């Protein structure tokens, strides 16, 4: 179970960082998978659409917290 939570955290971390890079520049590789949150979720939620860079960085921090929490348990 711990590995599944760590993998989920890693995916969230990668999606958050990739979305932040895509917001600032163009993400050339694995854009369909890594930018799912940035291109599908963020535009549909009004609060996130106002601050997309902050939303992506918050997703990356959430992923990092999941990885650390799973490693400590």
C-alpha positions in Angstrom: 0.0 0.0 0.0 2.9 2.3 0.8 4.3 1.9 -2.7 1.0 2.7 -4.3 0.8 6.0 -2.3 4.4 6.8 -3.3 3.7 6.2 -7.0 0.6 8.4 -6.8 2.6 11.1 -5.1 5.3 10.8 -7.8 2.7 11.1 -10.5 1.2 14.2 -8.9 4.6 15.7 -8.4 5.5 15.1 -12.1 2.2 16.5 -13.3 2.5 19.6 -11.1 6.1 20.3 -12.3 5.2 19.6 -15.9 2.2 21.8 -15.8 4.2 24.7 -14.3 6.8 24.2 -17.1 4.0 24.1 -19.7 2.5 27.3 -18.3 5.8 29.1 -18.6 7.1 27.5 -21.8 6.2 24.5 -24.0 6.4 20.9 -22.6 7.8 18.8 -25.5 7.5 15.2 -24.1 4.7 13.2 -22.6 2.5 16.3 -22.7 -0.8 14.3 -23.0 -0.1 12.4 -19.8 1.9 14.9 -17.7 -0.2 17.9 -18.5 -3.6 16.3 -17.9 -4.2 18.4 -14.7 -3.0 21.6 -16.4 -5.1 21.2 -19.6 -8.2 19.4 -18.3 -8.8 20.2 -14.7 -7.5 23.7 -14.3 -9.6 25.4 -17.0 -12.8 23.8 -15.6 -12.4 25.0 -12.0 -12.8 28.7 -11.7 -10.6 29.2 -8.7 -7.7 27.2 -10.3 -8.2 28.9 -13.7 -7.4 32.3 -12.1 -4.0 31.1 -10.8 -2.9 28.2 -13.0 0.8 28.4 -12.1 0.0 28.4 -8.4 -2.4 25.4 -8.9 0.3 23.4 -10.7 2.9 24.2 -8.0 0.4 23.3 -5.3 -0.2 19.9 -7.0 3.6 19.3 -7.0 3.8 20.1 -3.3 0.9 17.8 -2.6 2.7 15.0 -4.5 5.8 15.6 -2.5 3.9 15.5 0.8 2.4 12.2 -0.2 5.8 10.7 -1.0 7.2 11.9 2.3 4.2 10.8 4.3 4.2 7.3 2.8 8.0 6.9 3.4 7.6 7.8 7.1 4.7 5.4 7.8 
